[in-house]
Amino acid sequence: MTAPVTEPAPGRRARAPLSPQESRRRLRAILLLAGCVVVIWALDQGVKAWVVGALPPEQDVPILGDLLIFHLVRNSGAAFSLASGATWIFSILAVAVAVAIVWFAPRIRSAGWAVFFGLLLGGNLGNLTDRLFREPGFGVGHVVDFVLTPWLLPAIYNIADVAIVSSVVLFVFLTIFGVRIDGSRSAFGRAPAGAAPVEPSAASDAPAEREAPAGPESPAEGSAERP
């Protein structure tokens, strides 16, 4: 008994199977993305755990003079202590962003875009972990911020925020240099459509002249040569 043949729904095109090379590129991109996520998340949460146990709250602790100061605060808002009081909204948005990146990840072939999504997802998960599991409660927890650089920004932030901002900067560079999700590049410098083609030189374009074949001798010429 043969199994029925299933056909794609009308209007939808069946996806062609990936070649071995495409499969390897996709695997490398996913591993790079996942590696960035793990490193950013682990570093963010590890440093936050140390900061909470070692630093006094809301007091300046100079690390490099006025260049780098640790100042522990609890943030109920978004990155850089913005929009305090809307924690649950940012929790929902963070979950939506994480789901969207995971869904989109199999389409990535570029290492640059894999790092971009890895930084974005790692920073997003770092702050989302605080909102889900820190006080005052699930989904409305306060994010731990502690990095203060008065010469650069008046806000207090954390490693997850740095990863998110770095992903935005990387996004700008990838867009400027025309790097696509599949790893190809935009064809900058290509001749515009409709431009006149370059004509070859006259010497190479001219057909070679052929010698006219010798015809039969005329009777007059033949008799003149005879003694």
C-alpha positions in Angstrom: 0.0 0.0 0.0 1.6 3.3 -1.1 1.5 6.4 1.0 -0.4 9.3 -0.6 1.8 12.0 -2.1 1.3 15.3 -0.3 1.5 18.4 -2.5 2.2 22.0 -1.2 -0.8 24.2 -0.6 -1.8 26.4 -3.5 0.2 29.6 -3.6 3.1 28.2 -1.5 6.3 27.0 -3.0 8.0 23.9 -1.5 11.5 24.7 0.0 14.4 23.1 -1.7 16.6 21.0 0.6 19.8 22.7 1.7 23.1 21.7 0.2 25.8 20.3 2.5 27.7 23.6 2.2 24.5 25.6 3.2 23.9 23.3 6.1 27.4 23.8 7.4 27.1 27.6 7.1 23.8 27.6 8.9 25.2 25.4 11.7 28.3 27.7 12.1 26.1 30.8 12.3 23.7 29.2 14.9 26.7 28.0 17.0 28.3 31.5 16.9 25.0 33.1 17.8 24.4 30.7 20.7 28.0 31.1 21.9 27.6 34.9 22.1 24.3 34.5 24.0 25.9 32.2 26.6 28.9 34.4 27.1 27.0 37.6 27.4 24.3 36.1 29.7 26.8 34.3 32.0 29.1 37.4 32.2 26.1 39.7 33.0 24.6 37.5 35.6 27.9 36.6 37.2 29.0 40.2 37.6 25.6 41.2 38.9 25.7 38.5 41.5 29.1 39.7 42.7 28.0 43.4 42.6 24.9 42.7 44.7 26.9 40.9 47.4 30.0 43.2 47.4 28.9 46.8 46.8 26.9 49.1 49.1 23.6 50.3 47.4 23.5 53.8 45.9 27.1 54.7 46.8 29.9 55.6 44.4 32.8 53.2 44.4 35.6 54.6 42.1 37.3 51.9 40.0 39.3 54.1 37.6 38.9 57.5 39.2 36.1 59.4 37.5 36.4 57.3 34.3 34.7 54.2 35.8 32.6 54.2 38.9 30.4 51.4 40.3 27.1 52.6 41.7 24.6 49.9 42.6 21.0 50.7 41.9 17.8 48.8 41.2 16.1 49.7 37.9 12.4 49.1 37.3 12.6 50.5 33.8 14.4 49.9 30.5 18.0 50.1 29.6 20.0 52.9 31.1 17.3 53.3 33.8 14.8 54.7 31.4 11.0 54.5 31.8 10.9 53.4 35.4 7.7 51.9 36.5 6.8 50.0 33.3 8.6 46.7 34.1 5.9 44.3 33.1 5.7 46.0 29.6 9.5 45.5 29.1 9.2 41.9 30.3 6.6 41.2 27.6 8.7 42.9 24.9 11.8 41.1 26.0 10.1 37.7 25.7 8.7 38.7 22.2 12.2 39.7 21.0 13.7 36.5 22.3 11.1 34.3 20.5 11.5 36.3 17.3 15.3 35.9 17.3 15.1 32.1 18.0 12.5 31.7 15.2 14.7 33.7 12.7 18.0 32.1 13.6 17.9 29.2 11.1 17.9 31.8 8.2 21.3 33.3 9.3 24.4 32.5 7.2 26.6 35.5 8.0 29.0 35.5 10.9 28.5 39.2 11.4 24.7 38.9 11.6 25.1 35.9 14.0 27.2 38.1 16.3 24.6 40.9 16.1 21.7 38.6 17.0 23.8 36.9 19.7 24.7 40.3 21.4 21.1 41.4 21.2 19.6 38.2 22.5 22.3 37.8 25.2 21.7 41.3 26.5 18.0 40.9 26.3 18.0 37.7 28.3 20.4 39.2 30.9 17.9 41.9 31.8 14.9 39.6 31.3 16.4 37.2 33.9 16.4 40.1 36.4 12.8 41.0 35.7 11.6 37.5 36.1 13.5 36.3 39.1 14.5 39.4 41.2 12.5 41.3 43.7 9.8 42.5 44.0 8.2 39.7 42.0 8.0 37.6 38.9 7.8 39.7 35.7 8.2 42.9 37.6 11.7 42.4 39.1 14.2 45.3 39.2 17.2 45.1 37.0 20.6 45.5 38.6 22.6 48.5 37.2 26.0 49.4 38.5 28.2 50.9 35.8 28.6 54.7 35.9 30.7 56.7 33.4 29.9 60.4 33.9 32.2 61.5 31.1 30.2 59.3 28.6 26.7 59.0 29.9 24.7 60.4 32.8 22.8 57.0 33.2 23.8 53.9 35.1 23.8 50.7 33.1 25.1 47.1 33.1 26.8 44.6 30.9 23.5 43.5 29.2 22.9 47.1 28.2 26.4 47.3 26.7 25.7 44.2 24.7 22.5 45.6 23.4 24.0 48.9 22.4 27.0 47.1 20.8 24.5 45.1 18.7 23.0 48.3 17.4 26.4 49.7 16.4 27.2 46.4 14.6 23.8 46.6 12.8 24.8 50.0 11.5 28.1 48.7 10.2 26.6 45.6 8.6 24.0 47.7 6.8 26.6 50.3 5.6 28.9 47.6 4.2 26.0 45.8 2.5 26.3 42.5 4.4 23.2 40.4 3.9 21.7 37.8 6.3 22.9 35.0 3.9 26.5 36.2 4.0 26.5 37.8 0.5 27.2 41.5 -0.1 25.4 44.2 -2.0 27.0 44.9 -5.3 28.4 48.4 -4.6 30.2 49.9 -7.6 28.3 47.8 -10.2 27.7 49.7 -13.5 24.2 51.2 -13.5 21.6 49.6 -15.7 21.5 51.0 -19.2 25.1 52.1 -19.3 26.7 51.8 -22.7 29.1 48.8 -22.9 32.8 49.4 -23.4 33.6 49.0 -27.1 36.7 47.0 -28.0 39.6 48.6 -29.8 39.4 49.1 -33.6 42.5 46.9 -34.1 41.0 43.9 -32.4 37.5 44.5 -33.8 38.5 44.8 -37.5 38.3 41.4 -39.3 41.4 40.0 -40.7 41.8 40.5 -44.5 42.0 37.3 -46.5 44.0 37.0 -49.7 41.9 36.5 -52.8 42.4 32.9 -54.1 44.5 32.8 -57.3 42.3 32.1 -60.3 43.2 30.1 -63.4 45.8 31.5 -65.6 44.6 33.4 -68.7 45.7 32.0 -72.1 47.6 35.2 -72.8 49.7 34.9 -69.6 50.4 31.2 -70.2 51.5 31.7 -73.8 53.8 34.6 -72.8 55.8 32.4 -70.4 56.4 29.7 -73.0 59.5 29.9 -75.2 
